[in-house]
Amino acid sequence: MNYHVHNWGLNVGNVDITGITSSSIFLIGDNEEIKLSSYYDTPPESYIVGALVPLRQPTDGGHMSDEEANSTHK
Amino acid sequence: MKKRTAHTNKIRINSLSYSSVFDIGDVHEFTPVTKAIAVQKEGGVETDEGFEFSNFDFFHRQLQSLEQTKQLNQQTIHHTPHIHVNAVNVTGVSSSSIVQIGSLNTINAEARIKHIRILKEEQNETNEI
């Protein structure tokens, strides 16, 4: 695919933005490649009623290995 | 690709946080990563005990990102190589974001935010929501 771009004048007056957040971009200029990704995670288990924090307390022994930590959390 | 020059008279940014950048000039590559756990607890959060990134596999899970763009035969001609913006007023820039005046080749930004809500035991009318 051939893609020709002809740019003449580009004049913008005033810009007023409240928030630019989570992998966003406000660019005055040219660019070639933009890849923006943002991931949100609010599964049911992150809505907790009552129990303080259901995660395991650190055992007095050494640090629990990663899979162990994951398994207890699921 | 030839780049244009950007002219700005006035810019005002109120706050900049969490691997964000405000840049005047050209950038070749920008790859910010943000990991955040947003905890809201009734009665306030005293400690960040128990909220380590290692506890949640959401932060190490390999999430599918956008695949590489195929080569595109693009030809750009700037008849007037200028971009004029009079004034810019931004209140907040946060978590892997960028405000830039100038040209930018490649940006590959990633932000992972996990939300946790903790409520007290008793709910006024209904118990389950």
N, CA and C atoms of all chains as a GROMACS GRO file, in nm:
protein
  609
    1MET      N    1   0.088  -0.118   0.000
    1MET     CA    2   0.000   0.000   0.000
    1MET      C    3   0.092   0.123   0.000
    2ASN      N    4   0.067   0.212  -0.096
    2ASN     CA    5   0.144   0.336  -0.098
    2ASN      C    6   0.064   0.443  -0.025
    3TYR      N    7   0.135   0.520   0.058
    3TYR     CA    8   0.061   0.610   0.147
    3TYR      C    9   0.133   0.744   0.144
    4HIS      N   10   0.075   0.841   0.073
    4HIS     CA   11   0.142   0.971   0.061
    4HIS      C   12   0.071   1.072   0.150
    5VAL      N   13   0.147   1.147   0.226
    5VAL     CA   14   0.088   1.247   0.316
    5VAL      C   15   0.142   1.383   0.277
    6HIS      N   16   0.051   1.476   0.253
    6HIS     CA   17   0.094   1.613   0.223
    6HIS      C   18   0.047   1.703   0.337
    7ASN      N   19   0.141   1.768   0.405
    7ASN     CA   20   0.104   1.852   0.517
    7ASN      C   21   0.128   1.998   0.481
    8TRP      N   22   0.019   2.080   0.500
    8TRP     CA   23   0.040   2.224   0.484
    8TRP      C   24   0.047   2.282   0.624
    9GLY      N   25  -0.019   2.394   0.647
    9GLY     CA   26  -0.004   2.461   0.777
    9GLY      C   27  -0.080   2.385   0.885
   10LEU      N   28  -0.029   2.389   1.010
   10LEU     CA   29  -0.101   2.328   1.123
   10LEU      C   30  -0.094   2.426   1.237
   11ASN      N   31  -0.205   2.499   1.262
   11ASN     CA   32  -0.203   2.600   1.368
   11ASN      C   33  -0.315   2.572   1.465
   12VAL      N   34  -0.281   2.556   1.592
   12VAL     CA   35  -0.381   2.526   1.694
   12VAL      C   36  -0.381   2.643   1.791
   13GLY      N   37  -0.500   2.683   1.836
   13GLY     CA   38  -0.508   2.794   1.932
   13GLY      C   39  -0.468   2.745   2.069
   14ASN      N   40  -0.569   2.733   2.160
   14ASN     CA   41  -0.536   2.692   2.296
   14ASN      C   42  -0.584   2.550   2.319
   15VAL      N   43  -0.508   2.477   2.398
   15VAL     CA   44  -0.545   2.340   2.434
   15VAL      C   45  -0.557   2.334   2.586
   16ASP      N   46  -0.667   2.274   2.636
   16ASP     CA   47  -0.685   2.265   2.781
   16ASP      C   48  -0.721   2.119   2.813
   17ILE      N   49  -0.633   2.049   2.884
   17ILE     CA   50  -0.656   1.906   2.910
   17ILE      C   51  -0.658   1.884   3.060
   18THR      N   52  -0.757   1.809   3.109
   18THR     CA   53  -0.760   1.781   3.252
   18THR      C   54  -0.660   1.672   3.288
   19GLY      N   55  -0.665   1.558   3.220
   19GLY     CA   56  -0.576   1.450   3.263
   19GLY      C   57  -0.522   1.373   3.144
   20ILE      N   58  -0.394   1.338   3.151
   20ILE     CA   59  -0.336   1.246   3.053
   20ILE      C   60  -0.280   1.132   3.136
   21THR      N   61  -0.350   1.017   3.138
   21THR     CA   62  -0.306   0.914   3.231
   21THR      C   63  -0.309   0.775   3.170
   22SER      N   64  -0.240   0.685   3.232
   22SER     CA   65  -0.226   0.542   3.197
   22SER      C   66  -0.198   0.526   3.048
   23SER      N   67  -0.068   0.534   3.020
   23SER     CA   68  -0.017   0.510   2.883
   23SER      C   69  -0.085   0.596   2.780
   24SER      N   70  -0.083   0.727   2.804
   24SER     CA   71  -0.143   0.815   2.702
   24SER      C   72  -0.035   0.910   2.654
   25ILE      N   73  -0.065   0.980   2.547
   25ILE     CA   74   0.038   1.067   2.489
   25ILE      C   75  -0.030   1.194   2.438
   26PHE      N   76   0.035   1.306   2.460
   26PHE     CA   77  -0.009   1.432   2.400
   26PHE      C   78   0.112   1.485   2.326
   27LEU      N   79   0.107   1.480   2.195
   27LEU     CA   80   0.227   1.508   2.115
   27LEU      C   81   0.199   1.626   2.025
   28ILE      N   82   0.291   1.723   2.027
   28ILE     CA   83   0.285   1.830   1.927
   28ILE      C   84   0.406   1.806   1.838
   29GLY      N   85   0.385   1.736   1.728
   29GLY     CA   86   0.499   1.704   1.643
   29GLY      C   87   0.470   1.578   1.565
   30ASP      N   88   0.572   1.523   1.500
   30ASP     CA   89   0.550   1.404   1.417
   30ASP      C   90   0.594   1.280   1.491
   31ASN      N   91   0.548   1.168   1.441
   31ASN     CA   92   0.601   1.044   1.501
   31ASN      C   93   0.586   0.932   1.400
   32GLU      N   94   0.644   0.814   1.432
   32GLU     CA   95   0.631   0.702   1.340
   32GLU      C   96   0.546   0.592   1.399
   33GLU      N   97   0.583   0.545   1.519
   33GLU     CA   98   0.510   0.429   1.568
   33GLU      C   99   0.468   0.453   1.712
   34ILE      N  100   0.341   0.430   1.742
   34ILE     CA  101   0.293   0.447   1.880
   34ILE      C  102   0.228   0.316   1.922
   35LYS      N  103   0.274   0.262   2.035
   35LYS     CA  104   0.212   0.140   2.087
   35LYS      C  105   0.180   0.167   2.234
   36LEU      N  106   0.053   0.182   2.268
   36LEU     CA  107   0.018   0.215   2.406
   36LEU      C  108  -0.069   0.102   2.459
   37SER      N  109  -0.030   0.045   2.575
   37SER     CA  110  -0.118  -0.058   2.630
   37SER      C  111  -0.131  -0.034   2.779
   38SER      N  112  -0.256  -0.047   2.827
   38SER     CA  113  -0.274  -0.033   2.972
   38SER      C  114  -0.370  -0.141   3.016
   39TYR      N  115  -0.335  -0.206   3.127
   39TYR     CA  116  -0.412  -0.321   3.173
   39TYR      C  117  -0.473  -0.289   3.308
   40TYR      N  118  -0.605  -0.316   3.320
   40TYR     CA  119  -0.671  -0.296   3.449
   40TYR      C  120  -0.712  -0.434   3.502
   41ASP      N  121  -0.711  -0.449   3.632
   41ASP     CA  122  -0.747  -0.581   3.685
   41ASP      C  123  -0.831  -0.561   3.810
   42THR      N  124  -0.963  -0.583   3.800
   42THR     CA  125  -1.045  -0.577   3.922
   42THR      C  126  -1.130  -0.704   3.926
   43PRO      N  127  -1.066  -0.819   3.952
   43PRO     CA  128  -1.144  -0.943   3.960
   43PRO      C  129  -1.227  -0.946   4.088
   44PRO      N  130  -1.324  -1.036   4.097
   44PRO     CA  131  -1.410  -1.041   4.216
   44PRO      C  132  -1.330  -1.048   4.345
   45GLU      N  133  -1.216  -1.124   4.341
   45GLU     CA  134  -1.150  -1.145   4.471
   45GLU      C  135  -1.086  -1.015   4.520
   46SER      N  136  -1.085  -0.910   4.434
   46SER     CA  137  -1.022  -0.789   4.488
   46SER      C  138  -1.128  -0.698   4.550
   47TYR      N  139  -1.254  -0.749   4.559
   47TYR     CA  140  -1.358  -0.675   4.631
   47TYR      C  141  -1.382  -0.750   4.761
   48ILE      N  142  -1.326  -0.699   4.868
   48ILE     CA  143  -1.322  -0.777   4.993
   48ILE      C  144  -1.414  -0.712   5.094
   49VAL      N  145  -1.504  -0.791   5.149
   49VAL     CA  146  -1.591  -0.735   5.254
   49VAL      C  147  -1.555  -0.806   5.384
   50GLY      N  148  -1.521  -0.726   5.488
   50GLY     CA  149  -1.502  -0.787   5.618
   50GLY      C  150  -1.358  -0.826   5.641
   51ALA      N  151  -1.316  -0.944   5.585
   51ALA     CA  152  -1.181  -0.994   5.619
   51ALA      C  153  -1.080  -0.885   5.589
   52LEU      N  154  -0.984  -0.862   5.682
   52LEU     CA  155  -0.891  -0.751   5.666
   52LEU      C  156  -0.818  -0.769   5.535
   53VAL      N  157  -0.719  -0.858   5.532
   53VAL     CA  158  -0.652  -0.886   5.405
   53VAL      C  159  -0.631  -1.037   5.400
   54PRO      N  160  -0.699  -1.107   5.307
   54PRO     CA  161  -0.696  -1.253   5.309
   54PRO      C  162  -0.564  -1.310   5.262
   55LEU      N  163  -0.464  -1.225   5.238
   55LEU     CA  164  -0.338  -1.281   5.184
   55LEU      C  165  -0.266  -1.348   5.300
   56ARG      N  166  -0.172  -1.442   5.269
   56ARG     CA  167  -0.105  -1.519   5.374
   56ARG      C  168  -0.018  -1.422   5.455
   57GLN      N  169  -0.005  -1.443   5.580
   57GLN     CA  170   0.092  -1.366   5.658
   57GLN      C  171   0.228  -1.426   5.629
   58PRO      N  172   0.337  -1.345   5.624
   58PRO     CA  173   0.470  -1.404   5.596
   58PRO      C  174   0.503  -1.506   5.706
   59THR      N  175   0.533  -1.632   5.663
   59THR     CA  176   0.562  -1.735   5.765
   59THR      C  177   0.694  -1.697   5.835
   60ASP      N  178   0.710  -1.741   5.960
   60ASP     CA  179   0.831  -1.700   6.036
   60ASP      C  180   0.954  -1.757   5.967
   61GLY      N  181   0.939  -1.872   5.894
   61GLY     CA  182   1.058  -1.931   5.829
   61GLY      C  183   1.104  -1.839   5.715
   62GLY      N  184   1.164  -1.905   5.609
   62GLY     CA  185   1.216  -1.818   5.500
   62GLY      C  186   1.100  -1.764   5.419
   63HIS      N  187   1.133  -1.698   5.311
   63HIS     CA  188   1.031  -1.636   5.226
   63HIS      C  189   0.963  -1.747   5.148
   64MET      N  190   0.831  -1.744   5.132
   64MET     CA  191   0.764  -1.852   5.059
   64MET      C  192   0.801  -1.838   4.912
   65SER      N  193   0.813  -1.956   4.845
   65SER     CA  194   0.852  -1.946   4.703
   65SER      C  195   0.734  -1.891   4.625
   66ASP      N  196   0.762  -1.850   4.501
   66ASP     CA  197   0.661  -1.777   4.425
   66ASP      C  198   0.536  -1.860   4.402
   67GLU      N  199   0.556  -1.991   4.356
   67GLU     CA  200   0.434  -2.067   4.323
   67GLU      C  201   0.351  -2.081   4.450
   68GLU      N  202   0.421  -2.106   4.559
   68GLU     CA  203   0.345  -2.127   4.684
   68GLU      C  204   0.261  -2.001   4.710
   69ALA      N  205   0.325  -1.884   4.694
   69ALA     CA  206   0.250  -1.759   4.723
   69ALA      C  207   0.131  -1.753   4.628
   70ASN      N  208   0.156  -1.787   4.499
   70ASN     CA  209   0.043  -1.777   4.404
   70ASN      C  210  -0.067  -1.873   4.443
   71SER      N  211  -0.026  -1.999   4.480
   71SER     CA  212  -0.133  -2.098   4.501
   71SER      C  213  -0.219  -2.053   4.619
   72THR      N  214  -0.156  -2.006   4.726
   72THR     CA  215  -0.242  -1.970   4.842
   72THR      C  216  -0.331  -1.853   4.804
   73HIS      N  217  -0.286  -1.771   4.709
   73HIS     CA  218  -0.366  -1.649   4.683
   73HIS      C  219  -0.489  -1.684   4.601
   74LYS      N  220  -0.477  -1.789   4.511
   74LYS     CA  221  -0.589  -1.812   4.416
   74LYS      C  222  -0.716  -1.851   4.490
   75MET      N  223   1.184   0.977   0.772
   75MET     CA  224   1.077   1.074   0.743
   75MET      C  225   1.121   1.209   0.802
   76LYS      N  226   1.110   1.315   0.724
   76LYS     CA  227   1.153   1.446   0.770
   76LYS      C  228   1.053   1.496   0.875
   77LYS      N  229   1.107   1.560   0.979
   77LYS     CA  230   1.016   1.600   1.087
   77LYS      C  231   0.995   1.751   1.083
   78ARG      N  232   0.880   1.794   1.133
   78ARG     CA  233   0.851   1.938   1.136
   78ARG      C  234   0.897   1.996   1.270
   79THR      N  235   0.908   2.127   1.276
   79THR     CA  236   0.943   2.189   1.405
   79THR      C  237   0.814   2.240   1.469
   80ALA      N  238   0.806   2.221   1.602
   80ALA     CA  239   0.685   2.259   1.675
   80ALA      C  240   0.712   2.388   1.750
   81HIS      N  241   0.621   2.483   1.739
   81HIS     CA  242   0.637   2.612   1.810
   81HIS      C  243   0.521   2.624   1.908
   82THR      N  244   0.555   2.651   2.036
   82THR     CA  245   0.451   2.670   2.137
   82THR      C  246   0.481   2.797   2.213
   83ASN      N  247   0.379   2.881   2.234
   83ASN     CA  248   0.403   3.005   2.308
   83ASN      C  249   0.404   2.979   2.458
   84LYS      N  250   0.303   2.905   2.505
   84LYS     CA  251   0.292   2.893   2.652
   84LYS      C  252   0.247   2.751   2.684
   85ILE      N  253   0.308   2.690   2.784
   85ILE     CA  254   0.259   2.559   2.828
   85ILE      C  255   0.263   2.557   2.980
   86ARG      N  256   0.155   2.502   3.041
   86ARG     CA  257   0.148   2.495   3.187
   86ARG      C  258   0.106   2.354   3.225
   87ILE      N  259   0.187   2.286   3.305
   87ILE     CA  260   0.151   2.150   3.350
   87ILE      C  261   0.146   2.152   3.501
   88ASN      N  262   0.037   2.100   3.559
   88ASN     CA  263   0.020   2.110   3.703
   88ASN      C  264   0.094   1.998   3.773
   89SER      N  265   0.074   1.874   3.724
   89SER     CA  266   0.143   1.767   3.799
   89SER      C  267   0.185   1.657   3.703
   90LEU      N  268   0.297   1.590   3.742
   90LEU     CA  269   0.360   1.490   3.655
   90LEU      C  270   0.400   1.376   3.747
   91SER      N  271   0.351   1.252   3.723
   91SER     CA  272   0.385   1.148   3.821
   91SER      C  273   0.387   1.011   3.755
   92TYR      N  274   0.445   0.911   3.830
   92TYR     CA  275   0.442   0.770   3.791
   92TYR      C  276   0.494   0.747   3.651
   93SER      N  277   0.626   0.758   3.637
   93SER     CA  278   0.697   0.734   3.510
   93SER      C  279   0.632   0.807   3.394
   94SER      N  280   0.611   0.937   3.416
   94SER     CA  281   0.561   1.020   3.305
   94SER      C  282   0.669   1.122   3.272
   95VAL      N  283   0.661   1.175   3.150
   95VAL     CA  284   0.768   1.264   3.103
   95VAL      C  285   0.706   1.386   3.037
   96PHE      N  286   0.765   1.500   3.064
   96PHE     CA  287   0.732   1.619   2.986
   96PHE      C  288   0.859   1.653   2.908
   97ASP      N  289   0.851   1.660   2.776
   97ASP     CA  290   0.972   1.672   2.696
   97ASP      C  291   0.957   1.780   2.592
   98ILE      N  292   1.060   1.865   2.584
   98ILE     CA  293   1.066   1.962   2.473
   98ILE      C  294   1.186   1.923   2.389
   99GLY      N  295   1.161   1.881   2.266
   99GLY     CA  296   1.271   1.834   2.183
   99GLY      C  297   1.236   1.699   2.125
  100ASP      N  298   1.331   1.636   2.060
  100ASP     CA  299   1.300   1.510   1.988
  100ASP      C  300   1.332   1.390   2.075
  101VAL      N  301   1.254   1.287   2.058
  101VAL     CA  302   1.277   1.163   2.132
  101VAL      C  303   1.286   1.050   2.030
  102HIS      N  304   1.386   0.960   2.048
  102HIS     CA  305   1.394   0.851   1.953
  102HIS      C  306   1.301   0.737   1.996
  103GLU      N  307   1.318   0.697   2.127
  103GLU     CA  308   1.235   0.584   2.171
  103GLU      C  309   1.195   0.606   2.316
  104PHE      N  310   1.071   0.569   2.350
  104PHE     CA  311   1.023   0.595   2.486
  104PHE      C  312   0.945   0.472   2.530
  105THR      N  313   0.994   0.398   2.632
  105THR     CA  314   0.921   0.275   2.672
  105THR      C  315   0.901   0.276   2.823
  106PRO      N  316   0.800   0.354   2.871
  106PRO     CA  317   0.774   0.356   3.016
  106PRO      C  318   0.691   0.235   3.057
  107VAL      N  319   0.712   0.189   3.182
  107VAL     CA  320   0.629   0.080   3.238
  107VAL      C  321   0.584   0.123   3.376
  108THR      N  322   0.455   0.106   3.406
  108THR     CA  323   0.404   0.140   3.539
  108THR      C  324   0.332   0.020   3.597
  109LYS      N  325   0.363  -0.010   3.724
  109LYS     CA  326   0.287  -0.113   3.794
  109LYS      C  327   0.226  -0.046   3.917
  110ALA      N  328   0.096  -0.057   3.937
  110ALA     CA  329   0.035   0.012   4.050
  110ALA      C  330  -0.072  -0.077   4.111
  111ILE      N  331  -0.082  -0.069   4.246
  111ILE     CA  332  -0.192  -0.136   4.316
  111ILE      C  333  -0.272  -0.026   4.382
  112ALA      N  334  -0.399  -0.009   4.341
  112ALA     CA  335  -0.482   0.098   4.398
  112ALA      C  336  -0.573   0.036   4.501
  113VAL      N  337  -0.544   0.064   4.628
  113VAL     CA  338  -0.622   0.003   4.736
  113VAL      C  339  -0.710   0.110   4.797
  114GLN      N  340  -0.842   0.081   4.806
  114GLN     CA  341  -0.932   0.170   4.880
  114GLN      C  342  -0.991   0.088   4.993
  115LYS      N  343  -0.967   0.134   5.115
  115LYS     CA  344  -1.016   0.057   5.230
  115LYS      C  345  -1.098   0.149   5.318
  116GLU      N  346  -1.215   0.097   5.363
  116GLU     CA  347  -1.298   0.178   5.451
  116GLU      C  348  -1.220   0.201   5.579
  117GLY      N  349  -1.198   0.326   5.616
  117GLY     CA  350  -1.125   0.353   5.740
  117GLY      C  351  -0.979   0.379   5.711
  118GLY      N  352  -0.943   0.377   5.581
  118GLY     CA  353  -0.806   0.418   5.550
  118GLY      C  354  -0.710   0.302   5.551
  119VAL      N  355  -0.607   0.312   5.468
  119VAL     CA  356  -0.507   0.205   5.460
  119VAL      C  357  -0.391   0.247   5.548
  120GLU      N  358  -0.358   0.159   5.649
  120GLU     CA  359  -0.247   0.201   5.738
  120GLU      C  360  -0.113   0.158   5.679
  121THR      N  361  -0.109   0.032   5.629
  121THR     CA  362   0.021  -0.020   5.590
  121THR      C  363   0.011  -0.083   5.451
  122ASP      N  364   0.122  -0.093   5.382
  122ASP     CA  365   0.116  -0.161   5.251
  122ASP      C  366   0.160  -0.307   5.268
  123GLU      N  367   0.147  -0.357   5.389
  123GLU     CA  368   0.179  -0.497   5.418
  123GLU      C  369   0.083  -0.585   5.337
  124GLY      N  370   0.138  -0.690   5.272
  124GLY     CA  371   0.048  -0.782   5.206
  124GLY      C  372   0.011  -0.735   5.066
  125PHE      N  373   0.056  -0.616   5.024
  125PHE     CA  374   0.022  -0.569   4.889
  125PHE      C  375   0.149  -0.563   4.806
  126GLU      N  376   0.226  -0.673   4.806
  126GLU     CA  377   0.348  -0.671   4.724
  126GLU      C  378   0.311  -0.716   4.582
  127PHE      N  379   0.391  -0.668   4.486
  127PHE     CA  380   0.365  -0.706   4.347
  127PHE      C  381   0.378  -0.857   4.329
  128SER      N  382   0.468  -0.921   4.411
  128SER     CA  383   0.491  -1.064   4.390
  128SER      C  384   0.366  -1.144   4.427
  129ASN      N  385   0.278  -1.086   4.510
  129ASN     CA  386   0.159  -1.163   4.550
  129ASN      C  387   0.063  -1.183   4.435
  130PHE      N  388   0.064  -1.092   4.339
  130PHE     CA  389  -0.038  -1.100   4.233
  130PHE      C  390   0.029  -1.138   4.103
  131ASP      N  391  -0.023  -1.245   4.037
  131ASP     CA  392   0.044  -1.284   3.913
  131ASP      C  393   0.004  -1.191   3.801
  132PHE      N  394  -0.089  -1.098   3.827
  132PHE     CA  395  -0.129  -1.000   3.725
  132PHE      C  396  -0.007  -0.920   3.678
  133PHE      N  397   0.092  -0.904   3.768
  133PHE     CA  398   0.205  -0.819   3.732
  133PHE      C  399   0.312  -0.895   3.658
  134HIS      N  400   0.314  -1.035   3.674
  134HIS     CA  401   0.418  -1.103   3.594
  134HIS      C  402   0.355  -1.170   3.473
  135ARG      N  403   0.219  -1.176   3.466
  135ARG     CA  404   0.158  -1.250   3.356
  135ARG      C  405   0.199  -1.183   3.224
  136GLN      N  406   0.234  -1.265   3.124
  136GLN     CA  407   0.276  -1.209   2.995
  136GLN      C  408   0.149  -1.172   2.919
  137LEU      N  409   0.114  -1.042   2.918
  137LEU     CA  410  -0.012  -1.004   2.853
  137LEU      C  411   0.016  -0.980   2.707
  138GLN      N  412  -0.079  -1.020   2.621
  138GLN     CA  413  -0.052  -1.011   2.476
  138GLN      C  414  -0.045  -0.863   2.438
  139SER      N  415   0.066  -0.825   2.376
  139SER     CA  416   0.078  -0.684   2.337
  139SER      C  417   0.051  -0.675   2.188
  140LEU      N  418   0.045  -0.553   2.134
  140LEU     CA  419   0.009  -0.535   1.993
  140LEU      C  420   0.123  -0.591   1.908
  141GLU      N  421   0.086  -0.659   1.799
  141GLU     CA  422   0.195  -0.722   1.723
  141GLU      C  423   0.265  -0.615   1.640
  142GLN      N  424   0.384  -0.652   1.592
  142GLN     CA  425   0.470  -0.555   1.522
  142GLN      C  426   0.396  -0.506   1.398
  143THR      N  427   0.402  -0.372   1.374
  143THR     CA  428   0.329  -0.320   1.256
  143THR      C  429   0.404  -0.364   1.130
  144LYS      N  430   0.328  -0.400   1.028
  144LYS     CA  431   0.393  -0.445   0.903
  144LYS      C  432   0.451  -0.320   0.837
  145GLN      N  433   0.553  -0.342   0.755
  145GLN     CA  434   0.619  -0.228   0.689
  145GLN      C  435   0.518  -0.158   0.598
  146LEU      N  436   0.512  -0.024   0.607
  146LEU     CA  437   0.413   0.050   0.528
  146LEU      C  438   0.493   0.148   0.442
  147ASN      N  439   0.461   0.150   0.313
  147ASN     CA  440   0.536   0.240   0.226
  147ASN      C  441   0.473   0.378   0.237
  148GLN      N  442   0.526   0.460   0.332
  148GLN     CA  443   0.463   0.592   0.354
  148GLN      C  444   0.558   0.701   0.309
  149GLN      N  445   0.504   0.800   0.242
  149GLN     CA  446   0.586   0.912   0.197
  149GLN      C  447   0.519   1.039   0.245
  150THR      N  448   0.589   1.118   0.324
  150THR     CA  449   0.529   1.240   0.381
  150THR      C  450   0.600   1.361   0.327
  151ILE      N  451   0.522   1.459   0.280
  151ILE     CA  452   0.582   1.583   0.230
  151ILE      C  453   0.526   1.698   0.313
  152HIS      N  454   0.613   1.770   0.382
  152HIS     CA  455   0.567   1.885   0.461
  152HIS      C  456   0.588   2.011   0.378
  153HIS      N  457   0.477   2.071   0.332
  153HIS     CA  458   0.494   2.192   0.250
  153HIS      C  459   0.534   2.308   0.340
  154THR      N  460   0.472   2.317   0.463
  154THR     CA  461   0.523   2.418   0.556
  154THR      C  462   0.569   2.341   0.680
  155PRO      N  463   0.700   2.330   0.700
  155PRO     CA  464   0.749   2.239   0.807
  155PRO      C  465   0.736   2.298   0.946
  156HIS      N  466   0.618   2.355   0.980
  156HIS     CA  467   0.602   2.413   1.115
  156HIS      C  468   0.468   2.369   1.172
  157ILE      N  469   0.468   2.353   1.307
  157ILE     CA  470   0.343   2.329   1.380
  157ILE      C  471   0.334   2.437   1.486
  158HIS      N  472   0.224   2.512   1.487
  158HIS     CA  473   0.212   2.622   1.584
  158HIS      C  474   0.100   2.588   1.682
  159VAL      N  475   0.132   2.593   1.810
  159VAL     CA  476   0.028   2.580   1.913
  159VAL      C  477   0.046   2.698   2.006
  160ASN      N  478  -0.063   2.772   2.032
  160ASN     CA  479  -0.046   2.895   2.108
  160ASN      C  480  -0.021   2.863   2.254
  161ALA      N  481  -0.119   2.798   2.319
  161ALA     CA  482  -0.104   2.775   2.463
  161ALA      C  483  -0.157   2.636   2.496
  162VAL      N  484  -0.089   2.568   2.590
  162VAL     CA  485  -0.133   2.436   2.635
  162VAL      C  486  -0.144   2.440   2.786
  163ASN      N  487  -0.258   2.388   2.839
  163ASN     CA  488  -0.276   2.387   2.984
  163ASN      C  489  -0.317   2.247   3.024
  164VAL      N  490  -0.228   2.175   3.097
  164VAL     CA  491  -0.256   2.036   3.134
  164VAL      C  492  -0.260   2.027   3.286
  165THR      N  493  -0.364   1.965   3.343
  165THR     CA  494  -0.371   1.955   3.488
  165THR      C  495  -0.287   1.839   3.539
  166GLY      N  496  -0.303   1.719   3.479
  166GLY     CA  497  -0.229   1.606   3.536
  166GLY      C  498  -0.176   1.514   3.429
  167VAL      N  499  -0.052   1.465   3.448
  167VAL     CA  500   0.005   1.364   3.359
  167VAL      C  501   0.053   1.252   3.450
  168SER      N  502   0.000   1.127   3.425
  168SER     CA  503   0.033   1.022   3.522
  168SER      C  504   0.046   0.887   3.455
  169SER      N  505   0.116   0.796   3.519
  169SER     CA  506   0.135   0.653   3.484
  169SER      C  507   0.165   0.632   3.336
  170SER      N  508   0.296   0.636   3.308
  170SER     CA  509   0.349   0.603   3.174
  170SER      C  510   0.294   0.692   3.064
  171SER      N  511   0.285   0.820   3.090
  171SER     CA  512   0.232   0.909   2.985
  171SER      C  513   0.338   1.012   2.951
  172ILE      N  514   0.317   1.078   2.837
  172ILE     CA  515   0.417   1.176   2.795
  172ILE      C  516   0.348   1.297   2.732
  173VAL      N  517   0.399   1.416   2.766
  173VAL     CA  518   0.357   1.538   2.697
  173VAL      C  519   0.482   1.586   2.625
  174GLN      N  520   0.474   1.596   2.492
  174GLN     CA  521   0.597   1.627   2.420
  174GLN      C  522   0.575   1.736   2.316
  175ILE      N  523   0.672   1.824   2.307
  175ILE     CA  524   0.673   1.924   2.199
  175ILE      C  525   0.796   1.891   2.116
  176GLY      N  526   0.772   1.834   2.001
  176GLY     CA  527   0.884   1.791   1.918
  176GLY      C  528   0.849   1.657   1.857
  177SER      N  529   0.943   1.595   1.792
  177SER     CA  530   0.905   1.471   1.722
  177SER      C  531   0.948   1.349   1.802
  178LEU      N  532   0.881   1.239   1.774
  178LEU     CA  533   0.901   1.117   1.853
  178LEU      C  534   0.898   1.000   1.758
  179ASN      N  535   0.998   0.912   1.762
  179ASN     CA  536   0.994   0.802   1.667
  179ASN      C  537   0.907   0.688   1.717
  180THR      N  538   0.948   0.628   1.828
  180THR     CA  539   0.875   0.508   1.872
  180THR      C  540   0.840   0.522   2.018
  181ILE      N  541   0.712   0.488   2.050
  181ILE     CA  542   0.674   0.484   2.191
  181ILE      C  543   0.604   0.352   2.214
  182ASN      N  544   0.642   0.286   2.327
  182ASN     CA  545   0.580   0.158   2.359
  182ASN      C  546   0.554   0.160   2.509
  183ALA      N  547   0.437   0.211   2.549
  183ALA     CA  548   0.410   0.238   2.691
  183ALA      C  549   0.323   0.125   2.746
  184GLU      N  550   0.348   0.095   2.877
  184GLU     CA  551   0.266  -0.009   2.940
  184GLU      C  552   0.234   0.034   3.083
  185ALA      N  553   0.107   0.019   3.122
  185ALA     CA  554   0.069   0.053   3.260
  185ALA      C  555  -0.020  -0.060   3.311
  186ARG      N  556   0.014  -0.118   3.429
  186ARG     CA  557  -0.068  -0.224   3.487
  186ARG      C  558  -0.121  -0.175   3.621
  187ILE      N  559  -0.252  -0.164   3.635
  187ILE     CA  560  -0.307  -0.110   3.758
  187ILE      C  561  -0.407  -0.212   3.814
  188LYS      N  562  -0.384  -0.251   3.940
  188LYS     CA  563  -0.475  -0.346   4.002
  188LYS      C  564  -0.555  -0.273   4.108
  189HIS      N  565  -0.688  -0.284   4.103
  189HIS     CA  566  -0.772  -0.212   4.199
  189HIS      C  567  -0.819  -0.309   4.307
  190ILE      N  568  -0.809  -0.268   4.433
  190ILE     CA  569  -0.858  -0.352   4.544
  190ILE      C  570  -0.946  -0.265   4.632
  191ARG      N  571  -1.066  -0.319   4.663
  191ARG     CA  572  -1.158  -0.244   4.748
  191ARG      C  573  -1.184  -0.328   4.873
  192ILE      N  574  -1.165  -0.267   4.989
  192ILE     CA  575  -1.189  -0.343   5.114
  192ILE      C  576  -1.292  -0.267   5.196
  193LEU      N  577  -1.404  -0.334   5.223
  193LEU     CA  578  -1.509  -0.266   5.301
  193LEU      C  579  -1.516  -0.326   5.440
  194LYS      N  580  -1.577  -0.250   5.532
  194LYS     CA  581  -1.592  -0.299   5.669
  194LYS      C  582  -1.695  -0.410   5.668
  195GLU      N  583  -1.706  -0.484   5.782
  195GLU     CA  584  -1.796  -0.600   5.792
  195GLU      C  585  -1.939  -0.557   5.763
  196GLU      N  586  -1.995  -0.466   5.846
  196GLU     CA  587  -2.141  -0.447   5.835
  196GLU      C  588  -2.170  -0.350   5.720
  197GLN      N  589  -2.276  -0.388   5.643
  197GLN     CA  590  -2.328  -0.297   5.540
  197GLN      C  591  -2.462  -0.249   5.589
  198ASN      N  592  -2.504  -0.125   5.563
  198ASN     CA  593  -2.629  -0.079   5.627
  198ASN      C  594  -2.748  -0.165   5.586
  199GLU      N  595  -2.798  -0.159   5.462
  199GLU     CA  596  -2.922  -0.239   5.440
  199GLU      C  597  -2.885  -0.379   5.393
  200THR      N  598  -2.845  -0.390   5.261
  200THR     CA  599  -2.827  -0.528   5.214
  200THR      C  600  -2.682  -0.570   5.239
  201ASN      N  601  -2.666  -0.697   5.266
  201ASN     CA  602  -2.531  -0.743   5.295
  201ASN      C  603  -2.453  -0.766   5.167
  202GLU      N  604  -2.518  -0.836   5.073
  202GLU     CA  605  -2.440  -0.859   4.950
  202GLU      C  606  -2.476  -0.748   4.851
  203ILE      N  607  -2.381  -0.712   4.773
  203ILE     CA  608  -2.407  -0.600   4.679
  203ILE      C  609  -2.422  -0.657   4.539
   0.00000   0.00000   0.00000
